[in-house]
Amino acid sequence: MDAETAPHRRGPAAVLVAALREGALDAAELAGQCLEAVAAREAAIGAWAFHDPGHVRRQAAICDELRREGRPLGPLHGLPVAVEDVFDTADMPTGDGSPLHEGRRPLEDAWAVRALRAAGAVLLGKAATAELGCGLPPPTRHPLDAARAVGMGPGGAAAALAAGMAPAALVADCAGSVVPAAAWCGVHAYRPSRGWIPRPGMLRRSRLLDGVAVLAAAVEDLALVAGPLLGDDPEDPDTRPLARPALAEEALRPPPLPPRFGLVEGPEWMRPGPAAAEGLAALAEMLGGEAGRIGLGGRFREAAAQARLVLEADLALRLEEEVGRGRVSPALAELVARGRRHAAVDYLRAAGEAAALYRIVREAFDEYDVLVAPAAAGEAPPRQEQPLDAPFAAPWTLLGMPVVVLPAMTGPDGLPMGVQLIAPRGDDVRLLRAARWLEGRLAATTEETTPCGT
């Protein structure tokens, strides 16, 4: 089966937006469906830090009024979107998952939130996040197994999507945190190249490791939601004025040739557990000649440790005030304490090593369109064993590379597992096309012969 014949289902969010724009579905009706799902499952899951049904209905009513009056409609007209509680919102509190910021009322929206509103989205509320995005995990419980972890900062939003409460979410990615959260909860994720979505108004932890990401139920939906967020802002030094691609349209175009996938084999930090390794082997077998293997050793052996060092040192600076006030968890206090112990020369060496590592990995794309790596060691671990970092994903974040997470596998306990697809910086369109192509291949292959369901 090639790229032209692989079937592609429409993404749920794309279907909803089309129906909303055509008037086949009212925004108020769709918002009501989401609110019903929240009412039915929130007590058991705890996905929200702030949720006001009345405010959601008022936003939806405005969307319906605009359509009835024949006003121009945005690309996300009427689409309900969850927002991780680390993005400033002028009409809702932003607590950053910490009692130190509880009840904080920002004066204006974060850049990405403002872009969501301009595109016509309805904000469902603020999804629960980790303590200051990186300390204690969110209180959220996994929709499929309450004893399992959902991930760190983006975990509340990922659980909300997995539970059917929202069709899409805006989340912050810190050192790759979006990757295991999406994989464990069985949703799709997309973190664009560094600098493609401005970060002002988002809780800042590390310039090199912070990014804006989106969650959805299909690759098409990831492109649809992320497209209106692309831009530049002088307050974010990593953005610059560039002509941005129309992601939603470009992602739908089939690749000119079947993509070539390079399955990454590398250092200890990249090695999955037995179930994930078995799933990746089955994926490689399914792809056949469209997949090869690439080894990353040498300097990459220290990539995860270097990303961790950069994060810890940056947290020591960014969260100095909060830790000084004393109301932080022991886990977060220890992260900051380790950051204070790092020598400046070690920090500069780790941050500077990213350029050399990128030059090495960039050569792999002479042969492959995208790289494929495990998203995590396996299924979601028990809640009490929730790791504070994302070693499988942090190095790609340090290198500023775009990533798509596909929930491509199921583990022995029936819980989702995922893979991450990685592309060179700025090659997001090719990444999304390849991800959608692979999504189609997975959908076209029966459970008995794919990694899904193994």
C-alpha positions in Angstrom: 0.0 0.0 0.0 1.4 3.4 -0.9 0.8 7.0 0.1 -2.0 7.4 -2.4 -4.0 4.4 -1.5 -3.6 4.4 2.3 -7.0 5.4 3.8 -7.3 8.4 6.0 -10.2 9.1 8.3 -11.0 12.7 8.9 -9.9 14.0 12.3 -12.7 14.5 14.7 -11.9 18.1 15.3 -11.7 18.8 11.6 -15.1 17.2 11.1 -16.6 19.3 13.9 -15.1 22.5 12.6 -16.5 21.8 9.2 -20.0 21.2 10.6 -19.8 24.3 12.8 -18.8 26.5 9.9 -21.5 25.1 7.6 -24.2 25.5 10.3 -24.9 21.8 10.5 -23.8 21.9 14.2 -24.2 24.8 16.7 -21.3 25.8 18.9 -23.7 25.7 21.8 -24.7 22.1 21.0 -21.1 21.0 20.8 -20.1 22.8 24.0 -23.0 21.2 25.7 -21.8 17.7 24.7 -18.4 18.5 26.1 -19.9 19.8 29.3 -21.9 16.7 29.7 -18.8 14.6 29.4 -17.1 16.7 32.0 -20.0 16.4 34.3 -20.1 12.6 33.9 -16.3 11.9 34.3 -14.6 14.8 36.1 -15.2 13.5 39.6 -13.4 10.3 38.8 -10.6 11.8 36.7 -9.8 15.3 38.0 -8.6 16.7 34.7 -9.5 20.4 35.4 -7.9 23.1 37.6 -10.7 25.5 36.6 -13.9 24.9 34.8 -16.9 27.2 34.5 -19.8 25.7 32.4 -21.6 29.1 32.2 -18.6 30.8 30.8 -18.2 28.0 28.2 -21.8 28.4 27.1 -21.4 32.2 26.8 -18.4 31.8 24.5 -20.3 29.2 22.4 -23.3 31.5 22.2 -21.1 34.3 20.8 -19.8 31.9 18.1 -23.3 31.0 17.0 -24.3 34.7 16.9 -21.4 35.5 14.7 -22.3 32.8 12.3 -26.0 33.8 12.1 -25.0 37.3 11.4 -22.8 36.2 8.5 -19.6 37.5 10.1 -16.2 36.1 9.1 -15.4 32.8 10.9 -12.0 31.7 12.1 -10.4 28.4 11.3 -11.3 27.0 14.7 -14.8 28.5 14.9 -16.7 27.1 17.8 -14.2 24.3 18.6 -13.8 23.6 22.3 -10.2 23.5 23.4 -8.7 22.7 26.8 -5.8 25.0 28.0 -3.1 23.7 30.4 -3.1 25.9 33.5 0.3 27.4 32.8 -1.0 29.8 30.1 -2.2 33.2 31.2 -5.9 33.8 30.6 -7.5 37.2 31.3 -11.0 35.7 31.9 -9.9 32.7 34.1 -7.4 32.2 36.9 -4.0 30.8 36.1 -2.6 28.8 39.1 0.4 27.0 37.5 -0.4 24.0 39.5 0.9 25.6 42.7 -0.6 27.0 45.9 1.8 29.9 45.5 -0.1 31.1 42.4 -3.6 29.9 43.3 -6.2 32.4 42.3 -3.8 34.5 40.2 -5.8 36.6 37.7 -3.6 37.7 34.7 -4.3 41.0 33.1 -4.0 39.6 29.6 -4.0 36.4 27.6 -0.8 34.5 26.7 0.2 34.8 23.1 -1.1 31.3 22.2 -4.4 31.8 24.0 -4.9 35.1 22.2 -4.3 33.3 18.9 -6.8 30.5 19.9 -9.5 33.1 20.6 -8.8 35.0 17.3 -9.2 31.7 15.5 -12.7 31.3 17.0 -12.0 28.6 19.6 -14.1 28.1 22.7 -11.9 27.7 25.8 -13.3 24.9 28.0 -11.2 25.7 31.0 -7.8 25.2 32.5 -6.5 21.7 32.6 -4.7 20.4 35.7 -0.9 20.6 35.5 2.1 19.6 37.5 3.3 21.8 40.3 4.8 24.8 38.5 4.7 22.6 35.5 7.5 20.3 36.7 7.2 19.4 40.4 4.5 17.3 41.9 2.5 15.5 39.2 -1.1 16.7 38.5 -3.8 15.1 40.7 -5.4 13.7 37.5 -6.2 10.0 37.3 -5.8 7.9 34.1 -9.2 7.5 32.3 -8.4 3.8 31.7 -6.8 2.9 35.0 -7.0 5.2 37.9 -3.8 3.7 39.4 -1.7 4.8 36.5 0.2 8.1 35.8 -1.0 10.5 33.1 2.3 12.4 32.7 3.5 15.7 34.1 2.4 19.2 33.0 0.3 18.2 30.0 -1.2 15.1 31.8 -4.4 16.8 32.8 -5.2 17.9 29.3 -4.2 14.5 27.8 -6.6 12.8 30.2 -9.4 15.2 29.4 -9.0 14.3 25.7 -8.8 10.6 26.4 -11.9 10.8 28.5 -13.9 12.5 25.7 -14.2 15.9 27.5 -12.5 17.9 24.8 -11.5 17.4 21.1 -8.2 19.4 21.4 -5.9 21.0 23.9 -3.2 23.7 24.1 -0.3 22.6 26.4 3.2 23.6 27.4 6.0 21.2 26.6 8.9 21.4 29.1 11.8 19.1 28.3 9.6 16.8 26.3 6.9 16.4 28.9 4.1 16.3 26.2 5.5 13.1 24.7 4.9 10.5 27.5 1.7 12.3 28.5 0.2 11.8 25.0 1.6 8.3 24.6 0.3 7.1 28.0 -3.2 8.6 27.5 -3.5 7.4 23.9 -3.8 10.8 22.2 -1.8 12.5 19.4 0.6 15.4 20.1 2.6 17.9 18.1 5.4 20.1 19.3 6.5 22.4 16.5 10.1 23.5 15.8 11.5 25.8 18.4 10.4 29.4 17.7 7.3 28.5 15.6 4.8 29.4 18.4 5.6 32.4 20.6 5.7 31.7 24.4 4.9 35.1 26.1 2.4 34.6 28.8 3.3 30.9 29.3 5.0 29.8 32.5 8.7 29.9 31.7 11.1 27.4 33.0 13.9 27.0 30.4 14.5 28.9 27.1 16.0 25.9 25.4 13.5 23.4 26.7 10.2 25.3 26.8 7.7 25.0 23.9 4.1 25.2 23.0 2.3 22.0 21.9 -1.1 20.8 20.9 -3.0 17.6 21.6 -5.8 16.1 19.5 -7.2 12.8 18.2 -5.6 12.7 14.7 -2.7 14.2 12.8 -5.1 16.3 10.7 -6.4 17.9 13.9 -3.0 18.6 15.2 -2.2 20.7 12.1 -5.7 22.3 12.2 -5.2 23.6 15.8 -1.5 24.5 15.6 -1.8 26.4 12.3 -3.4 29.6 13.8 -0.8 29.6 16.6 2.2 30.1 14.3 3.8 33.5 14.5 6.5 35.7 16.0 6.8 38.1 18.9 9.6 40.3 20.0 9.2 39.1 23.6 10.3 35.6 22.5 13.9 35.8 21.2 13.6 32.4 19.5 10.9 33.6 17.1 11.5 35.6 14.0 9.3 36.9 11.2 8.8 34.1 8.7 6.3 33.1 6.1 4.5 30.2 7.9 2.9 27.3 6.0 -0.8 26.6 6.0 -0.4 23.5 8.2 -3.9 22.3 7.9 -3.8 22.2 4.1 -0.2 21.1 3.8 -0.6 18.2 6.2 -3.5 16.8 4.1 -1.3 16.5 0.9 0.1 13.1 0.5 3.9 12.8 0.3 5.3 12.7 -3.2 6.8 9.3 -2.3 6.2 7.0 0.6 8.2 8.4 3.5 11.3 6.7 4.7 11.4 6.0 8.5 14.6 5.7 10.4 14.1 3.6 13.6 16.5 5.0 16.2 18.7 2.6 18.1 20.9 4.3 20.6 22.1 4.9 24.1 20.6 3.6 27.3 18.2 6.6 27.7 16.5 5.6 24.4 15.9 1.9 25.1 12.3 0.9 25.8 11.0 -1.9 27.9 10.2 -5.3 26.4 6.6 -4.5 25.3 7.5 -1.2 23.6 10.5 -2.8 21.9 8.2 -5.6 20.6 5.8 -3.1 19.3 8.5 -1.1 17.6 9.8 -4.3 16.0 6.3 -5.1 14.7 6.0 -1.5 13.4 9.3 -1.9 11.5 8.0 -5.2 10.0 4.8 -3.6 8.9 6.7 -0.8 7.2 9.1 -3.3 5.5 11.3 -1.5 3.0 10.0 1.9 4.0 11.9 1.6 7.3 15.6 1.3 8.2 17.6 1.5 11.4 19.9 4.2 12.6 22.3 4.0 15.5 23.0 7.1 17.6 25.9 6.5 19.9 29.0 8.5 20.8 28.2 11.9 22.0 24.5 11.1 22.1 25.1 8.8 25.1 25.1 11.9 27.3 22.2 13.8 25.6 19.5 13.0 28.1 21.8 13.9 31.0 22.8 17.2 29.3 19.1 18.1 28.8 18.5 17.3 32.5 21.4 19.5 33.6 20.1 22.4 31.5 16.6 22.0 32.9 17.8 21.8 36.6 20.0 24.9 36.2 17.3 26.9 34.5 14.8 25.9 37.1 17.1 27.1 39.9 17.0 30.6 38.3 13.4 30.7 37.2 11.8 29.3 40.4 14.2 30.9 42.9 11.5 33.2 44.3 8.9 30.3 44.7 11.4 28.1 46.4 12.5 30.9 48.6 8.9 31.3 49.8 9.0 27.8 51.0 5.7 26.4 49.8 7.0 23.9 47.2 7.2 20.1 47.3 10.3 18.3 48.3 10.7 16.9 44.8 10.7 20.4 43.2 13.0 21.8 45.9 15.4 19.0 45.2 15.3 19.8 41.4 16.2 23.4 42.2 18.9 22.4 44.7 20.6 20.2 42.1 20.4 23.1 39.6 22.2 25.4 42.1 25.0 22.9 42.4 25.8 22.8 38.7 28.8 24.8 37.7 28.4 27.5 35.1 30.9 25.9 32.9 29.0 22.6 32.9 25.8 24.4 32.0 27.4 26.3 29.1 29.0 23.1 27.9 25.7 21.2 28.0 23.8 24.0 26.3 26.5 24.4 23.7 26.7 20.7 23.0 23.2 20.9 21.4 24.6 22.4 18.2 27.1 19.6 17.8 24.5 16.9 18.5 22.1 18.5 15.9 24.8 18.4 13.2 25.3 14.7 13.9 21.6 13.8 13.8 20.9 16.1 10.8 23.0 13.8 8.7 20.4 11.0 9.2 17.9 12.9 7.2 20.0 12.5 4.1 18.5 9.0 4.1 15.3 9.2 6.1 12.4 11.6 6.1 11.7 11.2 9.8 13.1 9.4 12.7 11.0 7.0 14.9 11.7 6.5 18.5 9.8 5.2 21.5 7.8 7.8 23.4 8.4 6.2 26.8 9.6 2.9 28.3 6.2 1.3 28.0 2.7 1.8 29.3 1.8 4.4 31.9 3.6 3.5 35.2 1.8 3.5 38.6 1.0 7.0 39.8 3.4 6.7 42.7 6.2 5.9 40.2 5.6 8.9 37.9 9.0 10.2 36.7 9.6 13.9 36.9 11.4 14.0 33.5 11.0 12.6 30.0 14.3 11.1 29.0 13.1 9.6 25.8 12.0 13.1 24.6 14.1 15.7 26.3 17.1 15.5 23.9 15.0 16.3 20.8 13.5 19.2 22.7 17.0 20.4 23.6 17.8 20.3 19.8 14.7 22.3 19.0 13.3 19.6 16.6 9.6 19.1 15.9 7.9 16.0 17.2 4.6 14.2 16.5 3.4 11.5 18.9 1.2 8.7 17.5 -0.6 6.3 19.9 0.6 3.4 17.7 0.7 0.5 20.1 -1.2 -1.2 23.0 0.7 -2.8 25.9 0.2 -6.1 27.7 -2.2 -4.4 30.3 -4.4 -3.0 27.5 -3.1 0.5 27.9 -1.8 2.7 25.1 1.8 3.2 24.1 3.2 5.6 21.5 6.0 6.4 19.2 7.5 9.8 18.5 8.3 10.9 15.0 11.1 13.5 14.7 12.1 15.8 11.9 14.8 18.5 11.3 14.1 22.0 12.6 11.8 23.8 10.2 10.7 20.6 8.5 7.3 20.4 10.2 5.2 20.0 7.1 7.2 17.0 6.0 6.8 15.6 9.5 3.1 16.1 9.6 2.6 14.5 6.2 4.7 11.5 7.1 2.8 11.2 10.4 -0.5 11.3 8.6 0.8 8.7 6.1 1.8 6.4 8.9 -1.5 7.0 10.8 -3.2 5.8 7.6 -1.1 2.7 7.4 -1.8 1.8 11.0 -5.5 2.4 10.5 -5.5 0.2 7.4 -3.8 -2.8 9.1 -5.9 -5.1 11.2 -5.2 -5.4 14.9 -4.0 -9.0 14.4 -1.1 -7.8 12.2 -0.1 -4.4 13.6 1.6 -3.2 16.7 -1.8 -1.9 17.8 -3.4 -4.4 20.0 -0.3 -6.4 20.7 
